[in-house]
Amino acid sequence: MVENALTAQEALDLLGQVQFGRIVFTTRAMPAVRPVRHVVTGGQIVIAAGPELVLGSTLPATPSGSGGETIVAYEADQLDSTGCSGWSVVVVGRARAVTLEAEAALYRHLLPAMTVPDQLVVISADVVTGFRLDGSPAAGPGR
């Protein structure tokens, strides 16, 4: 199986093609992972979070650009286990709760077929990495 690195823009483009991913955050000094629905807009990831997502209780509720963000990771992929092909993208960035109603209304409009989420979280795409699996055997000695 061969891995081909993606550029940051290719990775964000792929992330924008799927609706679900996993947010990785810290709660009670331990790592936690939750599946969530997302949309990519303006180089950021916006997630819709329900009340079961502990992130909201520990995330600073600050307007854009005013500081107080929490560092998180976000991962999404599309993998075919039978053909060993697909892609995976990981974004590391600063997360903040959306508190301004105009901003929340825009994001609710962008999220497809959603009931009104309990909270919206914006994640900056500070570090974007990804790779594509092409399913062919890796070249090497004896192959």
RAZI-V129486 format. One record per backbone hydrogen bond with DSSP energy under -1.0 kcal/mol. CO is the residue of the C=O (numbers start at 1). NH is the residue of the N-H. Records with the same first field share a line. If there is no record, write none. Layout:
CO=NH ; NH
This chain:
2=134
4=132
7=11
8=12
9=13
10=14
11=15
12=16
14=17
15=18
19=38
21=36
22=75
23=34
24=73
25=32
27=30
30=27
32=25
34=23
36=21
37=48
39=46
41=44
44=41
45=123
46=39
47=121
49=119
50=53
53=56
54=57
55=58 ; 59
60=62 ; 97
63=66
70=95
72=93
73=24
74=91
75=22
76=89
78=87
80=84 ; 85
85=80
86=133
87=78
88=131
89=76
90=129
91=74
92=127
93=72
94=124
95=70
96=122
100=104
101=105
102=106
103=107
104=108
105=109
106=110
107=111
119=49
120=98
121=47
122=96
123=45
124=126
127=92
129=90
130=6
131=88
132=4
133=86
140=143
